[in-house]
Amino acid sequence: MFKFIKQYAEKIEGISVYPIIAQFIFMTFFVLMLIYVFNMKKSTIDELENLPLD
């Protein structure tokens, strides 16, 4: 997927490596957070869910 994005990003005139690195960091962080949330225990989710009401 990153190869697909990089291929089209290189065709844009004036683009440097920094936006590509920033997008890669963002995507990595987002995927890691999704993995973390889906692997949370049900008890932890219930605890965090009730925090604003306590």
TIBAMI-34106 format. One line per 8 residues: number of its first residue (from 1); their letters; for each residue y, x, z of N, C-alpha, C. Coordinates in pm, whole numbers. Each point is the difference from the previous one (the first is absolute). Example, Ala and Ser with C-alpha at 12.3 -4.5 7.8 and 13.67 -1.06 7.14 Angstrom:
! residues 2
1 = AS = -569/1319/780/119/-89/0/120/90/0 ~ 105/-35/-72/119/82/6/109/-77/73
! end
This chain:
! residues 54
1 = MFKFIKQY = -118/82/0/118/-82/0/126/87/0 ~ -1/104/80/115/90/6/21/68/-135 ~ -109/31/-67/9/63/-132/69/-95/-99 ~ -31/-129/9/61/-101/-85/151/-7/23 ~ 41/-1/127/143/-5/35/70/127/-44 ~ -64/114/24/60/128/-35/21/11/-151 ~ -94/-51/-77/9/6/-146/127/-70/-49 ~ 29/-118/53/118/-73/-42/127/53/64
9 = AEKIEGIS = -10/55/119/118/55/67/49/126/-71 ~ -91/76/-59/40/121/-70/75/-31/-129 ~ -20/-119/-56/69/-38/-123/146/-37/24 ~ 34/-32/126/137/-36/33/83/128/7 ~ 107/1/-74/84/120/-6/77/15/130 ~ 3/121/53/78/30/119/-73/-21/131 ~ -128/-38/-4/-74/-20/123/-52/136/48 ~ 10/20/129/-49/125/56/-128/-25/79
17 = VYPIIAQF = -47/102/65/-125/-11/73/20/-73/134 ~ 123/-5/51/24/-60/132/-30/-150/6 ~ 38/-80/-98/-38/-142/6/-151/-21/-5 ~ -68/83/-73/-147/-11/-9/-62/34/135 ~ 49/104/65/-50/37/133/31/-110/100 ~ 121/-56/-5/37/-106/92/-89/-123/-18 ~ -30/-34/-124/-87/-115/-24/-141/27/49 ~ -48/121/-19/-132/36/48/-8/-8/153
25 = IFMTFFVL = 103/49/68/2/-6/147/3/-145/47 ~ 83/-82/-64/8/-141/38/-134/-70/-20 ~ -63/21/-114/-127/-66/-27/-108/46/97 ~ -2/128/32/-96/54/96/19/-63/137 ~ 126/-7/46/30/-61/130/-42/-146/2 ~ 31/-74/-107/-33/-142/-8/-151/-21/4 ~ -75/77/-73/-147/-13/-2/-58/36/137 ~ 51/104/63/-49/38/133/29/-108/104
33 = MLIYVFNM = 116/-63/-10/33/-108/93/-91/-121/-23 ~ -31/-30/-124/-93/-110/-28/-139/28/58 ~ -47/121/-15/-129/38/55/2/-11/152 ~ 108/45/62/14/-6/146/-2/-145/48 ~ 73/-87/-66/8/-140/41/-134/-70/-18 ~ -68/25/-110/-128/-67/-22/-111/52/92 ~ 18/117/58/-100/55/91/32/-24/148 ~ 108/-73/29/35/-29/139/-101/-96/62
41 = KKSTIDEL = -20/16/131/-89/-90/71/68/-135/21 ~ -80/-103/9/53/-135/18/76/-11/133 ~ -45/66/103/68/-7/130/139/63/-7 ~ 14/107/-75/130/64/-15/95/-90/-78 ~ -50/-66/-101/82/-93/-79/47/-116/87 ~ -90/-54/83/39/-110/89/104/45/100 ~ -14/119/52/97/54/97/138/15/-63 ~ 5/56/-121/127/18/-69/60/-133/-45
49 = ENLPLD = -87/-95/-30/45/-131/-44/73/-74/111 ~ -46/17/124/58/-72/114/112/77/68 ~ 31/119/-45/104/81/64/137/-67/3 ~ 48/-63/-107/132/-61/7/7/-119/98 ~ -111/-63/26/-1/-117/88/-12/37/147 ~ -44/121/30/-19/40/140/129/41/66
! end
